[in-house]
Amino acid sequence: MSEAAQTLEGWYALHDFRSIDWTAWRLADESERSRALDELQSFLQQWTKTEENKQGSTAVYSIVGQKADFVFMHLRESLEELSAIETAFNKTTFASFTYPVHSYVSIVELSNYMAQPGSDPLQNPDIIARLKPTLPKAGHICFYPMNKRRDGNDNWYMLAMDERKSLMRSHGMIGRQYAGKVKQIITGSVGFDNWEWGVTLFADDALQFKKLIYEMRFDEVSARYADFGDFYVGNLLNEEKFAAMLQI
Ligand code: 76R
């Protein structure tokens, strides 16, 4: 058996994709719409507070195209907290004007492929910050799930640790060229959701998603061993932008 990579886990993640029932929203009377908007704003404020207290982080983006209208990406200490947020939101008036279209459950993950031997990663503040990150408020988000292939000669899980390490080094080198342009958060979802990882990217220039992902396609880790699910791309929302989006 090949040696499993060691992983470090941080906050649990929920990507909660919703669409808006625009007909119901348009037909609702002014006072109901304004109550719904107040509730939404108070949730956004509460999540900002949680983030300021370093008890989690939430990113809110509108989604371009018909797969969803917006996404809440929540990072929290436990699955119970994620569930509580989901349930509390579902009880709001605003939620009754939305319907769930997709969700993804995972946990922030770092693997030891590039780890410094002999050092204790959990004593390293940079590692802790990466396991419990404050999500960037970049202009754009890109989310997609992925698997490492297990198919005949292209079986990632049958490769020796050293070989995977050297492949991951090359993967990391490409990634590093995008430092400062694209911020990536890898979340592991084996046992939690339908794919093995969620990839969430943040950038101020959305074109950098295409450049990075395309370049990685030529790297062996992706070219030979990666399979991908649906891609979601979107634009930053804050209280003001959400209100403007919902303005009738
Ligand atoms: O932790 C590190 O920074 C070391 C290098 C590194 C690891 C171990 C790294 C760097 N990644 C790692 C692990 Mn990654 N990553 C992806 C995708 O679209 C595709 O082709 C693949 C989706 C992108 C875009 C991306 C970006 N990475 C992983 C893993 C877990 C693998 C495992 O355990 O088997 C997956 C699934 C994955 C996928 N990666 C980077 C990036 C970027 C931008 C970097 C550079 C980060 C930096 O140095 O700041």
Residues whose N, C-alpha, C, O or C-beta is under 5 A from the ligand:
A	BS01	76R	S111 Y113 M114 M168 H171 G172 G175 R176 Y178 V182 Q184 I186 W197 V199 I213 M216 R217 S222
